[in-house]
């Protein structure tokens, strides 16, 4: 670095020497020698355009980010510990920017750098907005627009040496909002970062155009942990995160611990957490999302107590495959799983065991009381694997033990295909359907890949159970034990919902499963109508009907608080439709519905793919199948038909993927390089333009030049559009019946304005391009008054080069500018 500085200084001195004497001599006139013809002067050269190349500034990585949250009722204390690492070979200096959660009521804010208390500035919303907009104007990068409407904390960070580290700790306290008993906490996971100083505080370059420094992506976090400890004066009911797969433990009725861990992640969404607290046996919480003039989306969190005061008595029949293929470790683990279930029977339960190979044997002729479970242990330990697989007779024996009046739970575990007795799949399914009663709950476990996934899924779903698959090498005992923990204590069976005058439809899951102690039920659907309603939950407790009424549940005409809801509902509906196609055969109506939903909400299916950029659009046309990914995994790029085999690894994988969509508690991950999820909207990259999937082809477009006054007036009129425009500098977005196209440059031709029939929307006027301010800090943009924008008018394209009254730059001036830019890039 020192060598570079010396060379640049020598070059500057040399150029100064060259420019110093020569300039006056030429100005006073220079007489050439006698006989030498003077060379005529060069004609004036056109002005050189300013050099304005975007420079991608590196930013520090995050070695770890640890977030500890303590929530007492509605008061949350958030403690953040971040270790930034400079992996480059030169020092990094920047501004630490922390946009606070939207509408957060902050009561205190403290910052420490390497253990020392640090001075920073807590910016109110309007001042933070001015800084965001100033950066957008100067750097021509809209990424910060998603933070418009939020307060922020910013502080200068001393240079981090090459390969050095800087530890930043934050602590702030906020009062969380509560709506109808539901409390919402948000941690801005993708926000805390160190921005290059050149972005926040641009340094002027005299005589040359300001440099462009695009917003860097969110920093890579090598180790991420979030832990939230909740406690309340009343029993905590539901605990739910629509954004991340969290682990929830319940030490008591009034406490909950929520944790999330990940490594090598680049966050693309904030951490959302909802929880509710209320007295009573079963809690019910309602979340809604609705755009004006459309049907709404709702989510019900139905949460039973952690410890049920009285469990519903049930019958449990364990149907175990002991054919020859179960020899060895599989048989040992299956026996251990069966002992685990027996040990955890409730006092009022009854049980039996059906073991099958070529023949069927049972522990007892009839169901036995739980008090005899110890006598069954020798029978379990004496089971040996040998012979064929008689699935039909084993299931018929288990179904024939049902006596009615209580849940009849069948846990069916097999590792193979039927080889003895009735072996046709449809005949086995028909036999189960005929022998089943409304009390049967059949849960099927397939061990390995050599199982008939089609048959297991069909019989489980028709008897209001679920199927799961234990892949080769996975632990049978652990999988069955975790499952039984969830269903061991039913508190309400045969559930039904009534919403009064509010019409609900497309409700998932279908049908509603039973409710078990310590396990909340997440129900999503669509609704029509508006206003307050009483939601009634009905079910059976030991054969007796019981109803729980929840008054004054609000189904509003418009609501934007739970923007994740449309995609979660669509994820579940797509899973339901794909399951119907797989089990009942493909038909055009179902496929068309899958394609429409997948296209609108950005969900990868066997019929759509968002990873292959196709000419004219980002979505594969209907009829071209795509391979189905596992839940949360991107779809493969090569086309492949939807698996039609009933058994084998492909069938098992398809079953697990579809079941992941059907039972999803959070929307399927969808953001890729060519697709971005923003709130309830999805944007796909088409011909270099980020296009809102709600935009209908043919709708007139109003052009809005990026960064113009009209651009920011559009944000004033539609504040919710800030998050949409943040996806890029070329965007098509639908707003209030109209469509707007953000253009990268000012248009020189008049464009058509949108003329919706229902709600007339504003059109936008581009303002003449202005030179960025030559100041050492970000210049706040003037405050604007929201209001209708005038009609779009053509604006002449600005001419490159210096102002008209300035002289054209000479060679030495251009070189000086270039050297100044180098100094600026190296040293700021």
N, C-alpha and C positions, 0 to 999 in steps of 0.2 A: 504494500500500500504506500509506504514512504517513497519507494522508487517511482511509483506513478505520479505522486505529488511533485517530486523534483523535476521529472520530465515535463509535466504540464507547466510548472513555473518557468523552466528554461524556455519552453515554447512561447509562453506569454511575453517574456523579456525580449526574445528574438523578434517576435512580431511587433512589439512596441518600438524596438529600435528601427525596424524596417519602416514602420508607419510614420515615426517621428520626423526624421530628416527629409524623407522623400516627399512627404506631403507639401511642406512649404516651398521646396525647390520647384516642384511642378507648378505650384500656385504662382510663383514669381516669374516663371518662364525659364526655359532652358534652351540655350543656343547650341545647336548641333555643330560639329566640326565642319570646316569648309569642304564643299564637295559632297557632303553627305545629305541625301534627301530625307527630310523628316518624315516619319511614319504618321499618316493621318490618324486623328483620334478615333477610338471605337465609338460606334453609335450607341445611344442609351439602350440599356438592356431592360426588358420587362422585369417588374419586381418579382422576387422569389417568394413563393408561398411560405407561410410559417411552418416550421417543423412541429408536428403534433402527433407523435406516435404513442400509442398506449404502452405503458410499461407495467408489467405485472410485478408488484412488489411482494417479496416473500414475507411470510408471517410466522411467528413462533408456533411450534406444535405444543400440545398440552400433554405432559407426561402423565398427569392424573388430574381428575376433577372429582372431588368428593363433596357431596351435598348432604347435609344433615338438617332435617326439618322437624321441629317440635310444634305440634298443634294442640292447643288446649281450648276446646270449644271452637271459637272462631278466630282466635289469636294465633298467628303462625310466626315462628321465628326461624329464619332460614340462614344457615351458616354454610359458606362456600369456601372450599380450599382448592386452589388451582396452582399447579406448578408448570410454568411455561418454559420451554426449552428452545434455545436458538441453535438450530441444526446447521446454519449456514457458516460461511468462513469470514463473515464480516459482522460488525456490531449492528444490532437492530434497536431502533428507537421508535416509540409509537405512543398512541393515546388509548388508554383502556376505556372501552365503552360498554356500559351495562344498561340496555333498555329494560326498564322495570315492567313487571306484568301490567297488562292493560287495566286501568281503573283501580290499581292497587292503592290502598290507603296506608302509606308508609309512615310509621311513627318514629323510627330511628334508622340510621344507616352509618356503619363504620367500615373502614377499609384499612388493611395492614399489608405492607410490602416487605417481605423478608423479615417479618416480625415487628416492624416499626409502624406506628400509626401514620397514615398517609393523608395528605390533604387532597381533596377532590372537590367536585362541585355537583350538587344534586340539582338537576335541571328540571324546572316545571315543564308541563306538556308543551306549551306554546314555544318556549325557547328551544326545547329539544327538537320540535318540528322544524323550526327555522334552520337548525344545524343540519338536520336530515335533508331538507329541501336544498340547502346551499350545496351540500356535497353532491346531490343528484344533478343539480344544474351544472356544476363545474366539471365533474368527472364523467358525466353522461352515463351513469350507472344507476339503475333504479332500485338496487337491492335493499337500500335502507328504508324504502317507502313502507315496508311492512311494519315498521315501528312507529309510523305516524299515529298520534293519539296516545302515545306512551310517554311518561316521564323517563328520565335517564340519569345515570351517574357517569361522570367522565373524569379522568385524571391522567396527567402526563406520567409516563413511565420512563425512567432513566434507561440509557442504552444497555441492552443485554449483550455481553461480550460473546464472541464466537464460541459455540458449544457450551455457553453458560446457561444458568437457570435463574428464574425470577418467580418467587412464590407470592401469590396474591390471595388474601383472605378477606372475605366480605361477610357482614352480618346485618340483616335488616329485619324489622318487625312490621307486620301488616295485619290489618283486620280483614278477614275474609268475608265476602258477601254470602248471604244465605237466601235461597229462594225456595219457599214451601218446604223448609226443613232440609234442603240439600245444600251442602257447603262445597264450594269449588276452589281448589288451590291450583295455581299454575306456576311452574318454574321455567323461566325462559332459557331452556337448555341450549338452544342454538345461538343465543345472543352474546354471552360474555366473551369478549375477545380483545386482543390488542390490534388496533388498526395502524397501518403505517402512517407516520406523521404527515406524509405528503398528501394523504387523502383528507384528513381532518383539518390540517393547517397548511394549505398550499403556499409555497414560497414563490414570489413573482420572479420572472426572468425578464429583465428589462430589454425591450426591443424584440422579444420573441413571444410566440404563442405559449400559453401555459401548457404544461405537460398533463397527460391524462393517465390517471392511476385507477383502473377498475377495482371495484370491491373484491377482495380475495374471498374464496369460499370459507365456510366455517372451518375452524382449525381441527386437525385430526386429534382425537382424544385417545390416548393409548389405554387408559384405564378409567372407567366411569362407574361411579357408585352413587346411588340415591337412596337415602333411607328416611322414611317419615314415621314418626311416632305420634299416634293420635290418642287423645284421651278426652272424655267428656263427662259432664255431670249426669247425663242420661245415657241409657244403653245405645251404643253405636250399632246401627243396623247395616246399611249397605256400604261397601268400600269398593270403588270401581275406577279403573283407569282405561279410558278409550284410546290412549296413545301408545302405551307400552305394556309388555307382558310382565306384570309385577307379581311378586309373591306376597301373599297376605297371611299373617298369623294373628290369632286372636287370643292374647293372654287372659282376657276377661271380657265380660259384656260391655265394659266401658273403655276398653283399650283395643288398639289395633296397631300392628307394625307392618309397614309396606316397604318393600325393598326391590331395587332394580340394579342389575349389574350388566356391563358390556365392556368389550375391549376393541380397540382399533376401529372406532366409529367416528363418522363425520355427521353430527346431528343435523337432521333436516326438519325437525318438529320439536315443539316444546313439550314438557312433561305435564300432563293433565291428571288431576286426581279429584274424584267426587266422593263424598261420604255424607251419610245422613245419621241423625240420632233422634230417637223418639221413644216414648214409653210404649208398652204393649208387647204382645207375643210376636206378631209378624209385622215388619215395617214395609211400607210401600212408598216409593219415591218416583216422581214423574219428571222427565226431561223432554223438552219439545224443540223442534226446529220447523219453521214455516216461512216460506217466502210469500210475499204479498200476492194474493190472487190464486194461490195454488193449494193443493191438499198438503196437510202437514205430516210430519214424522214424529213419532213418539217413542220413548224408551221408558219402560217400567223396571225399577230395581225392587224385586220382592225378596226381602231378607228375613228369614226365620231367626230365632235366637241361637246363640252359639251352643248353649246347653238346653235341650228341650225339656220342659217340665214333665211332659208325658209323651213317650214315643208311641207311634202307631205299631201295634203288634203285626208281625209279618211271618210268612212261611218262606224258608230258604231251602232250595234244592240245588245241590252242587252236582253237575253232570260232567264227569271227568273221563276223557279219552285215555285208555290204558292199552292201546294197540302197540304192536311191536316197534313202531317208529318213535314211540315216546321213551324208549329205553335210555338209561344213563342220567345225565344231569337234568334233562327236561322232567323226567319222572320225579326226581328228588325235589325239584323246585315246586312242582305241581302239588305234591303231598304237603310240603311246607305251607303253600298258599291255602290249602284246604284246612289245615290245622289253625291257621291264622283266623279264617272266617269262623270256624267253630268256637274259638276262644272269645270272639267278640259278639256273639249272639246276645240280644237283649233278653231279660228274664221272661217276657211274654212271647218270645218267638218260638217257632217249631222248625224242625229241620229234617232232612234226609239226604242220602248220598246215592247217586246212580253212577256206577262204573261200567264202562262198556269197551269191548273189543269186538270179537266175532259174536259174542253173546252179551247179555245185559245182566248185571247183578246189582242188588241194592243193599244198603245197610239194614233197612227195616222194611216191612211190608207197608207201613203207613208212616205219616209224619210223627216225629217224636218231639217231646218238649225239650226246651233248651237245657233243662236241668240234667239231661242224660248225655250232654255233649262229651263228657269225659269218657263214657263207655264207648264212644265211636272212634276214639283215637287208635286203638289197636287195629280196627278195621282199615283205617286210612294207612297206617304204616305197613300193613300187609299187602297192599296193592302192588302188583307186579305188571310190567309192560310185556305183552305178547299178543299175537293174533291179529285179526283184521279190524275193520272199522264199521260198526253197525250204528250209524247216526240216527236213522229213522226210528228204530225201536227204542233207543235211549231217550230221545225227546218225547216219544209217546208215553213212556213210563213216567217221566217227570211231570208232564202235563196232566196225566191221569190222577196225580196226587192232590190236585187243587180241590179245596173244599168250599171256597167262596167266603165272602164276608171280610176278607183281609187280603192285602197284597201277597201274591204268590210269585216270589222272586226265583228265577232260574238262572244260575251262573253256569254257562256252557263253555267248556274249554276243549278244543281239539287241535290236532296238528296235521290232519290229513283229509283226504277225500273219502267219501263213502265207498266201501269195497264189498260189503256183505249186506244181504237183505235188499231192501229198496235202495237203489243207487241213483235213480233219476232225480235230478235236482228239483224239477217242478213237482214231482210226486211227494218229495219230502216237504216242500213248502206247503203244498195243499194239505198234507196231513197235519202240519202244525197249525195252520189257519183253522181247520175244522175242530181241532181238539182244544184250542185256546178259549179262555173266557176273559171277561173284561178285567178280571183281577190279575191276570198274568203280566209280569214284567220280565222279559227275556233279555239277558245281557250275554253277548257272545264274544269269546276271545279266540282268535286264530293264532296259533303258534307257528312261526316260520312262514314261508311263502307257498308251500304246497297245500293250500286250503282253498275252498270255494268261497271267495269273498262275496260273490253275488248272492249265494244262499245265506251266508251269515248275516249280511246286511239286511236282506229282505225279511227274514224271520225276526230279527231284533227290532226293526222299525215298525213292523206290523203289530208287535206286542209291546209297544211303548217303551222299548229299551234302546240300547246303543250297542254298537260293535266296536271292537278295538283289536289291534294286531300287534303281536309281540314279535319283532323282527329277529332273525337269527343272531344269537349272541346276547340278546336282551334278557333281563331277569324276569322270570315268570312270577316268582313270589312277590317281588316289589310292585309290579304292575297291578296284580290282582289285589294286593293289600291296599294300595292307594285308592283303587276304585271302590273297594268295600267300605273304606273309611267315609267316603262321600255318601253312600246309600244306606249306611247301617242304621240310621235313625230317621225314618220318615216322620214328618209332622203333619203333612196334609197331602192327600192323594186325590186323583181324578179332578184336577184343577179346572176351573172355568172363570172367565172374566166377564164383567158387565160394566159398560161405560155409560149407561143411561142414554141421554139424548145425543151423545157424541157417537157418530158412526165410525167404527174402526174396521179395517180390512187388511189383507196381506200381513197377517200377524205371524211372527216366527219366534220360537220354534213351533211347528205344527206336528202333532198336537202338543199341548202344554205338558211337560213332564211333571212328575211328583216333586214335592218340596221336601228337602232333607235338612236336618239341623246343621247349622254352620256353613251351609252352601246357598249363596244367593242365586236367584233366577233372574236372568236378563231377558226381557221380552221387548221386541221392537215391532213396529207396524206403521201403517198410515192412518190418518184420521181426517174426517170432514166435519164441518160445523165448528162452532167456537163457543167459548164461555166456560163457566165453572160446572163441574160434574162430579157426581159421587161414583167412585170406582169401587166395585164390589168384587172381592175375591172369594170364591166358593170352593169347597172341597170336602173330602171325607176324613173323619177321624174315627178309626175303629168302627167303620160301617155307618157312622152317624154324620149327616151333613152339617157343616159349620160354615158360617159366612163372616167375612171381615169387611166392613164398610169404611171407606176413606173419603170424607166429604171435601168439597171445595178444591178439587183438583183442576187446575187451569189448563185449558186447551186454547191457546190464543190464536188470533187471526194472523199474527206475524210474530216471529221469534227467531233471533239469530244467535242465541247463547250456546247451543249445542251443535255447532256446525259439522261435527263428525258424524251426526246421525244419518243423513242420507246415504253416505257410503257404507256405513255399517248395515243399514237395512238392505241395501242393494247386494252387499256381500252375502248376507244370509239368503236372500231370495235367489240369487244365482246358484248358490249351493243346493237349495231345494230343487230348483229346476233341473240342474245337472243330475241330481240324484234320481229324479223322475225319468229322465232320458235314459240313464244307465240301467235302471231296474225295469222300466216298462217299454223301452224302445224309443228310437228317435222319431220325432215328427216335426214338420216345418214350423208350426206355431210356437212350440217350445224353443226351438233353435233360434227363431227370429227374436223371441223375447230375451233370450240369453244375450244375443248379439247387441240388442238395443241397450240393455242395462250395462253390459260390459263396456260398450263404447262411451256411454254417457258418464259412467262413474270410474272408468279406468281400472277394470278388473281383468286380469289375465285368465282366460278360459281356453278349452280346447278349440273354440271357434273364433277367438280373437287373440291378437298379439300386439303389444305396444313396443316391442323391442326391435322390430324391423321397420325401417323408414321406407315407405312405399311412395312412389310418385303419385302426387295428387292427394295424399292423405296419410295419416299415421296409423290407421286402423286397417287390418286385413279385411278384405271383403267377406261377407257371409258365404259360407260354403267351402272356404279354405280352412281346414282344421289345423289347430295348433296344439302342441302337447300341453297337458295340464301340469302346472307346477305344484310342488308341495306348498303348504300354507306358508306365506311370508317369503317364498323364494321366487326369483325372477323366472319367467317362462323361457324355455329354450328357444333359440331363434329358428331352428329347422322345423318344417311342418311335419306333423305325424298325426294319424287319426286317433280319435278318442278310443281308449282301450275297450274292446268288445269281449275279450276273453273273460270267463267267469272265475278262473283260478290262475295262480301263478303270481310272480313278482309284480307284473304290470297291473294286474287287477287289484292287488293289495295296495299298491301305491296310489292308484286312482281312487280307491275307497277312502284312504286316509286323507287325500287332498280334498275330496268333495266333502267329507265329514268335517274337515277343518273349516270350510266355508260355511256349512250349515250351522255349526255350533260356535262360530266366531263371536267373541265378545269385543273385538276391535276390528275396524275395517281392514281389509287386505292391503298390505303394503303395495304402493303403486308408483312411487316416484322413481323415475329413471332419467337418463340423459335426454330422452325425447318426450317425457311426460312429467308434469308436476301437479301435485295435489295441493290446493290452496283452499282451506276451509271446506266448504261444501262443493267447490268447483274443481274441475280437472282441466288442465291446459295441455294440449299436445302440440308438438312442433311440426308445422306444415309449411314447407318451402321457406324456412327461416323465420316464420312468424308463430308465436305462441298463441294458439287458437282455443278459445273457450268452447268446451264441448256442448254448452247450451246454446251456442250461436247456430242459427239455422241458415243454411246456404240460401243466398238470394236476398237476405235482409239487407236493406241499404246501409252502407257504412259511412260514418262520419269520421274523416281523417283528423287526427290530433297530432301535431308535431311533438316529438319527444322533448321535454324540458321547456316548452313554451309556456307563456302565461295561461293559454287555454288549457294546457295539460294540467296545471295546478288548479285552475278553476274547476276542472272536472273532478278533482279530488275534493274540492270544497263542497261541490254539489252532492257527490256520492262518497262519503268517507270510507265506506266499506270497500271501495274500489282500490284503495291503496295497496292492500295485500295482493290484488290481482295484477296491478301494474308493476309490482315488484318482480315479477317473473322474468322480465326482459325489456329491452327498449323497442321491440316490435311485437305488439300484442293486439289481438282482437278479443273484445270482451262485450258481453251482452249485459245491459243495465236498464232496468225499468222499461222494457219494451223496445229499446233502441240498441244499436250496435255501434261500437266505436273501434277505430283502428288507429293504434299509436304507430306513427311512422318514425323511422330513424332520422329523417331529414325533413325540412320544411317543404311542403308541396308547392310547386309553381303553378299548378292548374287548379281551377275550381273543382270541388267535389260535391257529390250529392249529400244532402243532409237527411237524417232519419226522420220519417214522418209516421210514427206509430199512431194507431187509431184509438187505443185505449187511454194511455197516459203519455202526453207529449213530453219529450225529453229535450234537455238543452243541447244546443250545438255549440261548438267551441271555436274561438278565433285564435289562430296562431299569431304570436307577437313577433316583431322583427328580432332577429338574433342579436344578442348583446355580447360584448366582450366580457369575459369573466373578470371580476374585480381583482386588481393587483394588490392584495392585502396579505398580511402575514398570518391571518387567522381566518376561519370560516366566517363569511359574511352572512348575517341573518337575512332571510328573505322578508320582504314587507308583508305585514298581515293583510289578508284579503277578506272582504265581506262576501259570504256565500250568496249566490244568486244566479239567475239564468244567464247563460253565456250567449253572446251574439252569434250570428251566422258565420260559418267559416268563410274567410276571404283569402285569396291567393297572396302569398308573401314572396317578394323577389328574393332569389337565392343570393346570400351575401357573397361578395367577391373576396377572394383570398388576397393576402398581401397587406402592406402597411397602409395607414391612412393616406388620402390623396395628397395632403400637403407635406408629406415626408419624402425625403430623398430615397431613391432606390438603394438598397444595401450593396456595398462593394464586397469584394472577396474577403478583405480583412475583417469586415464587420460580420460576415457569415461565419468565418472561422471563429471569431470571438464568441459569437452566439453559441456555436457548437461546443466550445470549451466551457462556456458558462453552464450549458446544459449538463456536461459531464460532471463538473463540480457539484452541481445541484443534485444529480442522481447519486453521486458517491457520498456526499457529506451533508446534503440538505441545506 
